[in-house]
Amino acid sequence: MLISFSFSAQTSEKHQKIIEQYADSCAHKQPLFSHKWQQCLDEGLQADSTIAYLWQQKAMPLFKQRKYELGMVYIDKAVQFDRNRYQDYRAFIKCIFAKTYKEAIADFEDCKARYGNRYVMDHTYDFYIGLCHLQLNNYIEAEKCFKGYIAEMQVRGEDWVHPTALFYYGVAVYEQERYDEAIKIFDRALKNYDNFSDVKYYKAMCYYNKEDMDNATLWYKEWQKDAKEGFTINEDNVAYETYPYQIVSKN
């Protein structure tokens, strides 16, 4: 065991030197989407093909270019060499980028079994499992996931509840045609993010389905105004991908 531990420590130090040489001092000084970025990382992998971080760095710009199939080959390699660090990242990519929702659920559920309901990209695994169920029209399962996630945040107070989580919770309820309940959830989201245009759109749709055309028109106009000013889902990766149920204004 002592020999194994010593070898692991030496390997880790070796990996760090390769990362510094081929990622920090080479790839990261090149444009993200350039061939030179990839060439630097390839050289690092020629030195040691077991460094998960280098595989992830090869995959990341490809996902941002919507080259999902190619990128997934590399992120699978990252998971192969460091499951603890990169399996939940792969699940996130499958959910938000590649949109392979059943595969994403399988990855997230496996991560939960191994590590518990950890956070990745600002949300717990259950948040993303809820998103996947929403996109698979499993609205009851989606509602359970979002409701549980929100309950965890609410322990610290309503101000700690993420408006995006409330938005999707409301959407899951809206899809089950419980419009009055959905409106109340959307109002909670607007208390934490009062210009959240996507919330206002679905709130308008709730009133439309209730045949309350005055309120439907009012909230539709609110959506148009805030959407035009760019107030939408504020997740970091919204710059690269349209999120589920996000309404992109063409006005």
C-alpha positions in Angstrom: 0.0 0.0 0.0 2.8 2.4 0.8 4.4 1.7 -2.5 1.1 2.3 -4.3 0.6 5.6 -2.4 4.1 6.8 -3.3 3.6 6.0 -7.0 0.2 7.9 -7.0 1.8 10.9 -5.4 4.7 10.9 -8.0 2.2 10.5 -10.8 0.1 13.4 -9.6 3.2 15.6 -9.5 4.2 14.4 -13.0 0.6 15.2 -14.3 0.8 18.7 -12.8 4.0 19.5 -14.7 2.5 18.3 -17.9 -0.7 20.3 -17.3 1.4 23.4 -16.7 3.4 22.9 -19.8 0.8 21.9 -22.3 -2.4 23.5 -20.9 -1.5 26.5 -18.8 1.5 27.6 -20.9 0.3 26.5 -24.3 -3.4 25.8 -24.9 -4.6 28.6 -22.6 -2.6 31.1 -24.5 -4.3 30.2 -27.8 -7.8 31.1 -29.0 -10.4 28.7 -27.5 -11.7 27.3 -30.8 -8.3 27.2 -32.6 -6.4 24.2 -33.9 -3.5 25.3 -31.8 -5.5 24.8 -28.6 -6.2 21.2 -29.6 -2.6 20.7 -30.7 -1.2 21.8 -27.4 -3.4 19.4 -25.5 -2.6 16.6 -28.0 1.1 17.1 -27.2 0.3 16.8 -23.5 -1.6 13.6 -24.0 1.3 12.2 -26.0 3.4 12.7 -22.9 0.7 11.0 -20.7 -2.7 9.9 -22.1 -4.2 9.3 -18.6 -4.6 12.9 -17.6 -8.3 13.5 -17.4 -8.1 17.3 -17.3 -6.5 17.4 -20.7 -9.2 15.2 -22.2 -11.8 17.5 -20.6 -10.1 20.6 -22.0 -10.2 19.1 -25.5 -13.9 18.4 -25.1 -15.1 21.7 -23.7 -14.7 24.0 -26.7 -16.3 21.4 -29.0 -19.4 21.4 -26.8 -19.5 25.2 -27.1 -19.3 24.8 -30.8 -22.2 22.3 -30.7 -19.9 19.5 -31.9 -21.4 17.2 -29.3 -20.6 13.8 -30.8 -16.9 14.6 -31.2 -16.7 16.2 -27.8 -18.3 13.3 -26.0 -15.5 11.0 -27.2 -13.1 13.2 -25.2 -15.2 13.6 -22.1 -15.8 9.9 -21.9 -12.0 9.6 -21.7 -11.9 12.2 -18.9 -14.5 10.1 -17.0 -12.5 6.9 -17.6 -9.5 8.4 -15.9 -11.2 10.5 -13.2 -14.8 9.5 -12.6 -15.2 11.5 -9.4 -14.3 14.8 -11.0 -15.9 14.4 -14.5 -18.9 12.1 -14.5 -21.3 14.8 -13.2 -19.8 17.2 -15.7 -20.5 14.7 -18.5 -24.1 14.4 -17.2 -24.5 18.2 -17.2 -23.2 18.3 -20.8 -25.7 15.5 -21.8 -28.5 17.5 -20.2 -27.8 21.1 -21.3 -25.7 20.7 -24.4 -26.2 17.3 -26.1 -29.8 16.9 -24.9 -29.5 13.1 -24.5 -31.8 13.2 -21.5 -32.1 9.5 -20.7 -28.3 9.1 -20.7 -28.0 12.2 -18.5 -30.4 10.8 -16.0 -28.5 7.5 -15.9 -25.2 9.4 -15.3 -26.7 11.6 -12.6 -28.4 8.7 -10.8 -25.1 6.8 -10.8 -23.3 9.9 -9.4 -26.0 10.2 -6.7 -25.4 6.6 -5.7 -21.7 7.1 -5.6 -21.3 10.5 -4.1 -24.7 11.8 -2.9 -26.7 14.7 -4.4 -23.7 16.9 -5.0 -23.6 20.2 -6.9 -22.4 20.7 -10.5 -22.5 24.0 -12.3 -24.4 25.8 -9.5 -27.1 23.2 -9.0 -27.6 19.8 -7.4 -28.0 16.6 -9.5 -31.7 16.6 -8.7 -32.1 20.0 -10.5 -30.7 18.5 -13.7 -32.6 15.3 -13.3 -35.7 17.4 -13.0 -34.8 19.2 -16.2 -34.3 15.9 -18.0 -37.7 14.6 -16.9 -39.3 17.9 -18.0 -37.9 17.4 -21.4 -39.1 13.8 -21.5 -42.6 15.0 -20.5 -42.3 13.2 -17.2 -43.9 16.2 -15.4 -44.7 14.5 -12.1 -41.1 13.3 -11.7 -39.8 16.7 -12.7 -42.0 18.4 -10.1 -40.8 16.1 -7.4 -37.1 16.9 -8.2 -37.6 20.7 -8.3 -39.8 20.7 -5.2 -37.1 18.8 -3.3 -34.3 21.0 -4.5 -36.2 24.2 -3.6 -37.1 22.8 -0.1 -33.3 22.3 0.5 -32.6 25.9 -0.4 -35.6 27.3 1.5 -34.1 26.1 4.8 -31.8 29.2 4.6 -34.7 31.5 3.6 -36.8 32.4 0.6 -34.1 34.7 -0.7 -31.8 31.7 -1.1 -34.2 30.0 -3.5 -32.8 30.1 -7.0 -35.3 31.8 -9.4 -34.4 29.4 -12.2 -35.4 26.4 -10.0 -38.7 28.2 -9.2 -39.2 28.8 -12.9 -38.9 25.1 -13.8 -40.9 24.1 -10.8 -43.7 26.4 -12.1 -43.3 25.0 -15.6 -43.7 21.4 -14.3 -46.9 22.4 -12.6 -48.1 24.5 -15.6 -47.7 21.4 -17.8 -50.0 19.5 -15.5 -52.6 22.3 -16.1 -52.6 23.5 -12.5 -52.5 27.1 -13.6 -53.4 28.9 -10.3 -50.7 27.0 -8.5 -48.2 27.7 -11.3 -48.9 31.4 -11.1 -48.1 31.4 -7.4 -44.8 29.7 -8.0 -44.0 32.1 -10.8 -44.7 35.0 -8.5 -42.1 33.6 -6.1 -39.6 33.5 -8.9 -40.3 37.1 -9.7 -39.7 38.2 -6.2 -36.1 37.1 -6.5 -35.7 38.2 -10.2 -38.4 40.7 -11.1 -37.4 41.0 -14.7 -37.3 37.3 -15.5 -38.9 37.4 -18.9 -39.4 33.6 -19.3 -41.4 33.5 -16.1 -43.6 36.3 -17.3 -44.3 34.4 -20.6 -45.5 31.3 -18.9 -47.5 33.3 -16.4 -49.2 34.9 -19.4 -49.9 31.5 -20.8 -51.4 30.4 -17.5 -53.9 33.3 -17.7 -54.5 32.5 -21.4 -55.4 29.0 -20.5 -57.7 30.3 -17.8 -59.3 32.5 -20.4 -58.4 35.6 -18.5 -57.3 37.6 -21.5 -56.7 40.9 -19.7 -54.0 39.4 -17.5 -52.7 37.3 -20.3 -52.2 40.4 -22.4 -50.7 42.3 -19.5 -48.1 39.6 -18.7 -47.4 39.0 -22.4 -46.4 42.6 -22.8 -44.3 42.4 -19.7 -42.5 39.4 -21.3 -41.9 41.3 -24.5 -40.4 44.3 -22.7 -38.0 42.3 -20.5 -37.1 39.8 -23.2 -36.1 42.7 -25.5 -33.8 44.0 -22.8 -32.2 40.6 -22.4 -33.6 39.6 -19.0 -33.8 35.8 -19.4 -32.4 32.7 -17.7 -29.2 33.8 -16.1 -27.2 30.5 -16.1 -23.6 30.8 -17.2 -23.9 28.5 -20.2 -27.0 30.3 -21.7 -24.4 32.1 -23.9 -23.9 28.8 -25.7 -27.2 26.9 -25.4 -30.9 27.7 -25.3 -32.2 26.2 -22.0 -35.4 24.2 -21.8 -38.5 26.3 -22.0 -36.5 29.5 -22.6 -38.4 31.8 -24.8 -36.1 33.6 -27.3 -37.7 36.9 -28.4 -37.3 37.7 -32.1 -38.5 41.3 -31.6 
